Amino acid sequence: MSDAMADDAPVKLYWEDIRPGLSIETPDYGASADEMLRFARTFNPQPIHADPEMAGEMLYGGLIASGWHTCALTMRALVDGFLSRTASLGSPGVEVIRWLKPNRPGDRLRLKLTCIAAEPSKSRPDMGRCRFRHTVVNQDEAAVMEMEGWLLFARRPSAATETKD
């Protein structure tokens, strides 16, 4: 994690601070079998995610997390490890998402976040957007999930005012 993202630093990063090449790595996170089952039975009750006995007989040879559960865990890591220290304004959506490897009970995941583009808003001088590549790796450094999409950030108040003149 970069110095700007140290856990004890109450830094407020604005759009101007987030440039292509910025790379953030979160602390590890994961879920137990019970957490995976609870999520799956509520939101994605397919046997591969919600029935350990049946999952053992299926393609992956055991219980795996729903991809949506992996997304939810990753969102929490994104907020805790980066967005909570920024002037985040949300996201217009994720454009790419790929589940590459199963996320199994007890796996330890880390989010590697890289800014790959940054643009000021053409219609809103008080904001800009940054495109990020999200790569989730497990304890073996194997990529489990990849996402790409834009995040919106407020511009530093003085910078937004300067562009109006």
N, C-alpha and C positions, 0 to 999 in steps of 0.2 A: 504494500500500500504506500502511496506517495506521502511525503511529509505533510502535504496539504490535507490529507485525509486521515491523519493520525487520530485515534479514537478519542483523545483528550482535547482535541482542537475544535472549538465551536466556530469553524470557518463557514462563511456564507459565500459560496462561489456563485458568480453571475455568469451569464452567457459569455462575456468577454474573457473570462478565466478558463473557459473550456474550449480547447483548441484540438484540431486533429493531431493524433499522436498521444494525447493524454491516455494513460493506462492506469486502471485501478484493479486491484485484486482484493476480494473480500476474505474475511476469515471463513473457515469451513463451516458447513451446515449439513443437515441431513434429516432423516426421519426413521423412526423405528417401524417394525412390522405393524404394530398396533396403530400408529399414526397413519400409515399407508392404507391400512384396511378401513379405518374410520373415514378418511377422505374418499376412498373409492366407493364405499357403500353408500355414501351420501351423494357424490357427484358423478361417478363413472363406474357403475356396478358391473363391469364386465368381469368374467371369472378370472382372467389373468391378473386383475388388480384386487378383486374382492373375495376370492375363494382360494385360500392357500392350497387346499387339496387338489382342486381342479387345475390350478396354476402349475402344480408340479408335473402334470401330465401334458402340458401344452408346450408350445414352441420354445419358450425361454427356460423351461425346466424349473420353474419356481416363481414365487410371488415377485412382481415388479411394480414400482409406483406408476400410477397414471402419469402420462406426460403433463397433464394439467396440474397435477400435484407438484411435479418438478418445477413447472412454471411458477406456481404459487410460492414455493420455497425460495426460488430465485428472486422473485419480486421482493420478498422480505429481506433477502441479503442485499439487493440493490438499494432499497430504502435505508437499511441500517448502515451499509458500508459506503454510501455515496449520496443519494438524493436528500437525505436528512440534513446534509451540510451544504445544500445548494438552494438556489432560488427557483426550484422546480415548479413548472406550471402544468405538469402532466405530459400526456403523449397523444398524438393523433392515431397511434396504433402500431402494431408490430407487422412488418411486411414479410418477414421470413422467419420461419420456425422449423427446426428439424430436431427430431429425437434420434440420436445416433446410436446410443447404447442403453441398455436397461439400467435404471436406477433401482438398486436392490435395498432391502432393509439393512440398515447399518452403514451404507455407503456414506462417505464424507465427501461432500461436494464443495467446490469453490467457484465463484464467478470471476471470470477475467473479462473486464469491460474495457473496450477501446473506442475512443472517439475517432471516427473516420471522415467526418465532414462537419462543417459548421457554417450556417448562413443566417444573416439577420433577416427578420421578417420584412417582407415588402409592404405589407399593409398595417403592421403594428410596430412602430418604432421602439416600443417598450419591451420587445421580446425578440428572441432568436431561437433557432432550432439547431440541434446537433444530432447527427446520425451515429449510432453506436452499434458495434458488433459485441454481442454477449456470447461468451464461450463458457460453458459449464463443464468443469472437469471433475473426475472422481479422484479418490485417494491414490490411484495408479497413474494419474495424469492423462487418462483416456478421456476424450471429449464425449460427453453424455448428451449435450444439447447445445444447439447454436440458435441464436436469434439475431435479427437485425431490424432496426427501426429508429424512428426519430423521437427525441425527447425535447420538450419545450422548456426554456428558461427565461426568467426575467432578465432584462439588461440592467446594468448598474444604473441607478437613477440619473447620474450626471451624463452618462453616455446616451441614454434615451432622450434627454433634453437637448443635447448637442445636435442630434440628428434632425430634430424638428426645426431648427433655425435655418 
